[in-house]
Amino acid sequence: MKKRIIALAILSAFSVSAYAASEALVVQDGSLNNAQVTQTDNITPTYASVHQTGTSNQADVSQEQGNDTTALVNSIGNGNQASVVQDNAWWVDATIQQNGNQNNARIVQDEMPPLYADRSAAVIEQGGNLNTATINQIGTLPFPSTPGTGVQASVLQQGSSNTALINQTGNSPNSTARIEQVNGELSSSAEIGQTGPDNHAYILQEGGWGNQAKAFQQGTGNSASIRQTGWTWFANALINQNGTTNTASVVQSDIADSSHATVNQNGTSNSAEVTQTLLNFGGVVQVDQNGLGNTAGVMQTSSSGAFAGVNQVGELNSATIGQTNSPYSWALIEQFANDNTATISQNGAVSAQARVTQLSDNNTALIQQGASLMVKALIRQEGGTGNNGTVTQTGEYNDASILQNGTNNVATITQSGVGTAALPNVAIADQGGTGHLANIVQSGGAGNYAKVLQR
């Protein structure tokens, strides 16, 4: 037996037998319409569909305690509101499609303890400007007899000044969250929050001025990727991950002037990659990683006045910073303890600065500034063990210093550019304790200054 109800205003559908499937369909044309669908206590498949054409319409679908539950809301026009709530149901699917401006869409898939909205999937698609999309998936679990199922959330927005938010909280195995905002000219905002355990997040913002992206993840699987491309001036990206296998990536490219990227990762496997490219004026990157696996990237090209960070506190540490053809840029790597490795390469730079600070353990640092003019490099390795510092500068009027305090010490500075009495090439190697070995080579032919201190 199958029950089918069509209504134009308020609609409620209830299953009438243990074997019945419930289906509700609402079609409205015009403005200021209101459609409500409520389906409860259905143990067999439940389906609700609302189609609205016009302006300032509202559609609300509520499905509670169902099995194999599906909801679809489709609206064309401006100023429309759509909401789907699937409560204490399993194998649920919700889709909202809106075409127009200033529309609002919301999907909630949540639990009623001790049961859950198992195997939840939510999709919002919006075309137009000034639209808002929100997905909340709360306390979701995979269906017990179907391992590999979990929660999925997706938002696609085409246009400018749109806002998207996805929250996946509680125990959400095999979770994925994805936001895509494309074809924009003005600022859009995207945010994903996930608390556990398998966490995946992806945000794409293509086109638009001053886009904002955020991804927060707390526990277990962690992975986050943010991509801002296509004339994304003044873009902001933030990835914040707390615990365990952490990975993060931020890409800001194709004329991403004055863009900011921040990555903070707290515990265990840690890895981070940030890229800012193409006429990126004043780009800022900051990477902080606290414990265990630590690795970091960072590449800034054609980025005048750029700043790149990286701050790693514990264990396997490794950091690499690029900055190619990036005048007046500043690169900083600080690693405080354990296996340490650092590489800074600033090629084709003018008045750029690079600094590496590693305090104890195995230490290695390499700074290369090629075809550069009036650049400065400083390597500080203090507190003991493996020390190895190398600076190579192939431009003019450059400055390099290596400070090493304790154990094996090796310092090598090579400068091949010319200097003058007023603007000499400067090379200083300062070593205190044990293995003392310092090499300074200046081959520019004039205006060089070298100093070696071994104590």
C-alpha distance (Angstrom), angle and dihedral (degrees) to the residues before:
residue distance angle dihedral
M1 . . .
K2 3.78 . .
K3 3.78 127.8 .
R4 3.83 120.3 -152.7
I5 3.82 123.9 -179.2
I6 3.83 127.8 -178.0
A7 3.83 118.0 -168.5
L8 3.78 136.7 164.8
A9 3.79 101.8 -149.5
I10 3.81 123.4 10.7
L11 3.78 120.1 9.2
S12 3.79 132.7 -179.0
A13 3.77 124.6 -177.8
F14 3.78 126.7 -168.5
S15 3.79 129.0 -179.9
V16 3.76 112.5 -112.0
S17 3.77 101.2 -161.8
A18 3.78 139.0 20.3
Y19 3.80 89.1 -105.6
A20 3.80 100.2 42.0
A21 3.75 124.3 110.8
S22 3.80 116.9 -144.1
E23 3.78 122.1 -139.6
A24 3.80 128.3 176.9
L25 3.80 126.9 -176.0
V26 3.80 127.8 -175.1
V27 3.82 123.9 -176.8
Q28 3.81 120.7 -176.7
D29 3.78 131.7 175.1
G30 3.81 123.7 -169.6
S31 3.79 136.5 27.6
L32 3.81 137.8 -47.8
N33 3.81 92.7 19.9
N34 3.80 123.6 153.9
A35 3.80 125.6 -155.8
Q36 3.80 125.0 -175.8
V37 3.80 125.0 -176.8
T38 3.81 121.1 -176.0
Q39 3.80 121.7 -178.5
T40 3.81 119.9 174.3
D41 3.81 140.5 173.3
N42 3.79 96.9 10.9
I43 3.78 114.7 155.0
T44 3.81 92.6 -178.9
P45 3.81 128.8 59.2
T46 3.79 115.4 -53.4
Y47 3.79 126.3 -163.3
A48 3.80 131.7 -175.1
S49 3.79 127.6 179.0
V50 3.81 130.2 -179.4
H51 3.83 123.9 -175.8
Q52 3.80 120.3 -174.1
T53 3.80 130.8 177.3
G54 3.78 119.4 -171.9
T55 3.80 140.0 39.3
S56 3.81 135.8 -50.9
N57 3.81 93.6 10.5
Q58 3.80 125.0 153.2
A59 3.79 129.5 -151.0
D60 3.81 126.0 -176.3
V61 3.79 124.1 -177.8
S62 3.81 120.7 -174.9
Q63 3.79 121.3 -175.7
E64 3.80 117.8 177.2
Q65 3.80 132.1 -177.2
G66 3.77 96.3 -4.3
N67 3.78 138.9 146.6
D68 3.81 121.5 -137.8
T69 3.79 92.0 3.4
T70 3.81 123.7 -177.5
A71 3.80 131.6 -177.2
L72 3.81 129.9 -177.9
V73 3.81 127.7 -176.8
N74 3.79 119.9 -177.8
S75 3.79 123.3 -179.3
I76 3.79 134.6 172.8
G77 3.78 119.3 -164.9
N78 3.79 141.7 44.2
G79 3.80 132.7 -57.2
N80 3.81 95.7 16.4
Q81 3.81 125.3 154.9
A82 3.80 124.0 -150.9
S83 3.79 130.1 179.4
V84 3.80 133.2 177.8
V85 3.81 120.4 -174.8
Q86 3.80 119.2 -176.2
D87 3.77 108.6 -176.7
N88 3.80 127.2 -171.5
A89 3.79 91.7 -14.7
W90 3.78 133.1 130.4
W91 3.80 133.4 -142.3
V92 3.78 89.8 23.1
D93 3.81 129.6 171.6
A94 3.79 125.7 -173.8
T95 3.80 127.5 -179.0
I96 3.80 129.8 178.3
Q97 3.80 120.4 -174.5
Q98 3.79 121.0 -173.9
N99 3.78 130.4 174.9
G100 3.80 116.9 -169.8
N101 3.79 141.5 44.8
Q102 3.81 133.3 -55.6
N103 3.80 94.0 12.6
N104 3.79 124.5 153.3
A105 3.81 126.5 -149.7
R106 3.80 129.4 -177.5
I107 3.81 132.4 179.1
V108 3.81 123.7 -175.3
Q109 3.79 122.7 -174.7
D110 3.78 111.2 174.8
E111 3.76 148.9 151.4
M112 3.76 137.2 -100.6
P113 3.83 103.5 -159.0
P114 2.92 130.1 -81.1
L115 3.81 89.5 18.3
Y116 3.80 127.7 59.7
A117 3.79 144.7 -154.5
D118 3.79 89.7 -101.3
R119 3.82 121.2 -163.0
S120 3.78 95.0 7.1
A121 3.80 124.5 -174.5
A122 3.80 123.7 -176.3
V123 3.82 128.7 -179.7
I124 3.80 130.0 -179.6
E125 3.81 120.8 -176.7
Q126 3.80 121.3 -176.7
G127 3.79 131.4 176.1
G128 3.80 118.5 -166.4
N129 3.79 139.8 37.0
L130 3.82 135.9 -54.0
N131 3.81 93.2 17.6
T132 3.81 125.9 152.1
A133 3.82 127.4 -150.1
T134 3.81 127.1 -175.7
I135 3.81 129.3 179.6
N136 3.80 122.4 -177.2
Q137 3.80 119.6 -175.6
I138 3.78 110.1 -179.9
G139 3.79 131.6 -171.1
T140 3.78 95.0 -14.3
L141 3.79 125.0 172.9
P142 3.81 133.5 -177.6
F143 3.78 116.8 -99.4
P144 3.84 103.5 -90.9
S145 3.79 96.3 -126.3
T146 3.81 94.4 42.3
P147 3.81 111.3 62.3
G148 3.77 114.5 -167.5
T149 3.77 94.6 42.6
G150 3.78 119.0 112.8
V151 3.78 140.5 130.3
Q152 3.78 130.2 -39.9
A153 3.78 129.0 -175.3
S154 3.78 128.2 -179.6
V155 3.81 134.9 176.6
L156 3.80 124.1 -174.3
Q157 3.80 118.6 -175.5
Q158 3.79 125.2 177.0
G159 3.78 115.7 -166.1
S160 3.80 140.9 34.2
S161 3.81 136.9 -50.6
N162 3.81 94.0 15.1
T163 3.80 126.3 153.9
A164 3.80 127.0 -148.7
L165 3.80 130.9 -179.0
I166 3.81 129.8 179.9
N167 3.80 122.6 -176.5
Q168 3.80 122.9 -175.6
T169 3.78 109.5 178.3
G170 3.77 135.3 171.8
N171 3.78 122.7 20.5
S172 3.81 105.4 -14.8
P173 3.83 111.6 165.8
N174 3.80 118.9 -167.3
S175 3.77 89.2 10.9
T176 3.79 123.3 172.8
A177 3.79 128.5 -178.8
R178 3.79 124.4 -174.9
I179 3.80 133.2 178.6
E180 3.79 123.5 -176.7
Q181 3.80 121.8 -176.4
V182 3.80 112.8 178.9
N183 3.80 143.3 165.2
G184 3.79 92.8 30.8
E185 3.78 130.7 149.9
L186 3.80 100.2 -177.5
S187 3.80 133.1 44.0
S188 3.80 120.8 -59.3
S189 3.79 128.2 -176.2
A190 3.82 129.2 -141.7
E191 3.79 129.0 179.1
I192 3.80 133.3 175.2
G193 3.80 124.5 -173.1
Q194 3.81 122.5 -173.5
T195 3.80 127.1 171.4
G196 3.80 104.9 -175.9
P197 2.90 166.4 68.7
D198 3.84 118.2 -55.5
N199 3.85 98.6 11.4
H200 3.80 124.4 -177.2
A201 3.80 124.3 173.4
Y202 3.78 135.0 178.1
I203 3.80 129.5 179.8
L204 3.80 124.4 -175.6
Q205 3.80 121.6 -174.4
E206 3.77 113.5 178.5
G207 3.79 118.0 -175.4
G208 3.76 124.9 -8.4
W209 3.75 139.4 107.0
G210 3.82 118.1 -98.7
N211 3.80 99.5 -0.4
Q212 3.81 117.5 -175.5
A213 3.81 123.1 -147.9
K214 3.80 129.7 177.8
A215 3.79 133.2 174.6
F216 3.81 122.3 -177.5
Q217 3.80 122.2 -174.6
Q218 3.79 126.5 171.5
G219 3.76 116.5 178.4
T220 3.84 144.0 36.5
G221 3.84 122.9 -34.5
N222 3.85 98.8 31.7
S223 3.76 124.8 173.0
A224 3.78 126.2 155.7
S225 3.76 132.9 178.2
I226 3.80 128.7 -177.0
R227 3.79 122.5 -173.7
Q228 3.80 122.6 -174.2
T229 3.79 114.1 177.4
G230 3.79 143.7 154.8
W231 3.82 113.9 52.2
T232 3.79 92.0 -24.9
W233 3.81 98.4 164.4
F234 3.80 117.7 179.7
A235 3.80 91.7 8.9
N236 3.81 120.8 168.1
A237 3.79 124.6 -154.4
L238 3.81 126.6 179.1
I239 3.81 128.2 -179.3
N240 3.79 117.7 -176.2
Q241 3.83 119.8 -179.2
N242 3.79 128.0 172.2
G243 3.76 117.4 -176.1
T244 3.56 145.8 29.5
T245 3.81 131.8 -18.4
N246 3.87 96.1 12.4
T247 3.78 123.8 179.5
A248 3.80 126.0 170.3
S249 3.77 137.7 -179.6
V250 3.79 132.6 -176.9
V251 3.80 123.9 -176.0
Q252 3.79 121.8 -174.9
S253 3.77 110.8 175.0
D254 3.80 149.1 145.8
I255 3.79 100.8 56.3
A256 3.79 98.4 -22.4
D257 3.80 96.3 167.0
S258 3.82 119.4 -176.1
S259 3.81 92.2 0.7
H260 3.80 124.5 162.3
A261 3.79 126.8 -147.5
T262 3.81 124.8 -177.9
V263 3.80 127.2 -178.6
N264 3.82 121.4 -177.3
Q265 3.79 119.3 179.5
N266 3.76 124.3 173.7
G267 3.76 118.5 -175.4
T268 3.83 144.6 29.8
S269 3.80 126.9 -24.6
N270 3.85 98.0 21.0
S271 3.77 123.8 175.6
A272 3.80 129.5 164.2
E273 3.77 137.0 -175.9
V274 3.81 126.8 -175.1
T275 3.80 127.9 179.1
Q276 3.80 128.9 -173.7
T277 3.79 115.0 176.1
L278 3.79 146.5 165.8
L279 3.79 119.9 35.7
N280 3.74 91.4 -16.6
F281 3.79 104.7 169.3
G282 3.78 115.4 -165.9
G283 3.80 97.4 -6.8
V284 3.81 116.4 176.8
V285 3.80 125.6 -153.9
Q286 3.78 126.3 179.9
V287 3.80 124.5 178.0
D288 3.81 121.6 -178.3
Q289 3.79 119.7 -178.7
N290 3.79 121.9 173.2
G291 3.76 117.2 -176.7
L292 3.83 144.2 33.1
G293 3.85 122.9 -35.5
N294 3.86 97.0 35.8
T295 3.78 121.0 171.4
A296 3.79 126.6 152.8
G297 3.77 136.7 -174.6
V298 3.84 126.1 -172.5
M299 3.77 121.6 170.5
Q300 3.79 123.0 -175.3
T301 3.80 119.0 -179.2
S302 3.79 128.2 -177.4
S303 3.77 86.2 1.1
S304 3.78 112.0 146.6
G305 3.80 114.2 -159.5
A306 3.80 92.6 4.2
F307 3.80 126.2 161.6
A308 3.80 125.1 -152.1
G309 3.79 123.6 -175.0
V310 3.85 132.2 177.0
N311 3.77 119.3 175.0
Q312 3.79 117.1 -173.6
V313 3.77 121.3 177.8
G314 3.78 111.9 -179.9
E315 3.82 143.9 40.3
L316 3.78 131.1 -33.7
N317 3.86 95.8 21.6
S318 3.77 125.7 175.0
A319 3.80 127.8 164.3
T320 3.79 134.8 -178.2
I321 3.81 127.7 -173.6
G322 3.79 124.6 -175.9
Q323 3.84 120.6 -174.8
T324 3.80 104.9 169.9
N325 3.80 120.6 -175.4
S326 3.77 87.1 -2.4
P327 3.82 111.4 138.7
Y328 3.81 121.3 -162.5
S329 3.79 90.7 16.1
W330 3.77 128.9 148.2
A331 3.81 126.0 -148.1
L332 3.79 124.7 -170.8
I333 3.81 129.8 -179.2
E334 3.79 119.4 178.2
Q335 3.79 120.7 178.7
F336 3.77 118.6 175.0
A337 3.81 109.9 -162.6
N338 3.77 147.1 -17.9
D339 3.77 129.7 38.6
N340 3.86 97.9 -7.1
T341 3.78 125.9 -179.3
A342 3.80 124.7 171.3
T343 3.78 134.8 -177.3
I344 3.79 127.0 -176.6
S345 3.77 119.7 178.3
Q346 3.80 120.5 -177.6
N347 3.79 110.2 175.9
G348 3.77 124.8 178.9
A349 3.78 91.2 9.9
V350 3.79 132.1 150.1
S351 3.81 121.4 -155.2
A352 3.81 91.0 -11.0
Q353 3.80 123.5 154.9
A354 3.79 131.5 -150.6
R355 3.78 130.5 -174.8
V356 3.80 134.1 179.7
T357 3.79 122.0 -170.4
Q358 3.80 118.6 -175.4
L359 3.78 118.4 169.8
S360 3.82 111.0 -159.0
D361 3.81 138.6 -38.2
N362 3.77 125.6 68.4
N363 3.85 99.2 -22.2
T364 3.79 126.9 -176.4
A365 3.80 125.7 170.0
L366 3.77 133.0 179.5
I367 3.80 124.8 -176.4
Q368 3.79 118.4 -179.3
Q369 3.78 120.5 -176.9
G370 3.78 108.4 179.4
A371 3.81 128.7 -174.6
S372 3.77 87.0 0.4
L373 3.77 134.7 147.3
M374 3.81 127.1 -145.2
V375 3.80 94.9 -12.7
K376 3.80 127.9 158.1
A377 3.79 130.0 -146.3
L378 3.79 129.6 -174.4
I379 3.81 128.6 -178.5
R380 3.79 117.9 -173.4
Q381 3.77 118.5 -172.0
E382 3.75 111.0 170.1
G383 3.76 134.3 156.2
G384 3.78 100.6 49.1
T385 3.81 149.4 -87.8
G386 3.81 131.9 80.3
N387 3.88 102.8 1.3
N388 3.75 119.1 175.8
G389 3.79 121.4 165.2
T390 3.78 129.1 178.2
V391 3.80 130.7 178.3
T392 3.80 123.3 -177.6
Q393 3.81 119.9 -175.5
T394 3.80 121.2 177.3
G395 3.80 101.3 176.1
E396 3.79 135.2 75.6
Y397 3.82 133.6 -76.6
N398 3.80 95.0 9.4
D399 3.80 133.5 162.7
A400 3.83 127.2 -148.5
S401 3.80 131.8 175.3
I402 3.80 132.4 177.2
L403 3.80 119.8 -170.0
Q404 3.80 117.4 -171.4
N405 3.77 125.8 174.4
G406 3.77 117.4 -176.0
T407 3.83 144.6 9.2
N408 3.80 128.1 2.8
N409 3.86 100.6 5.4
V410 3.77 123.6 -179.3
A411 3.79 121.3 176.1
T412 3.78 123.9 -177.1
I413 3.80 124.4 177.2
T414 3.80 122.8 178.4
Q415 3.80 122.6 -176.1
S416 3.79 120.4 175.4
G417 3.80 102.7 170.3
V418 3.76 129.6 95.4
G419 3.79 125.3 -100.7
T420 3.78 138.8 -173.8
A421 3.77 136.0 -140.1
A422 3.79 89.2 -100.9
L423 3.81 95.1 40.7
P424 3.81 107.6 26.9
N425 3.77 128.2 174.0
V426 3.80 104.3 -107.7
A427 3.80 125.5 -155.6
I428 3.81 123.4 177.4
A429 3.80 128.1 177.2
D430 3.80 115.7 -174.4
Q431 3.81 117.0 -177.3
G432 3.78 128.9 176.3
G433 3.82 121.4 -175.3
T434 3.85 138.8 9.6
G435 3.81 126.1 -12.0
H436 3.85 99.7 33.7
L437 3.75 112.1 -174.8
A438 3.79 120.7 154.9
N439 3.81 129.5 174.0
I440 3.79 123.3 -176.0
V441 3.80 121.3 177.7
Q442 3.81 120.9 -178.9
S443 3.79 113.7 176.7
G444 3.77 104.0 162.8
G445 3.78 93.4 107.3
A446 3.82 100.7 -126.2
G447 3.78 146.1 36.9
N448 3.81 98.8 25.1
Y449 3.80 129.1 152.6
A450 3.83 124.0 -169.6
K451 3.78 131.0 179.3
V452 3.83 130.7 179.3
L453 3.81 122.5 -171.5
Q454 3.81 120.3 -175.9
R455 3.78 118.9 175.6
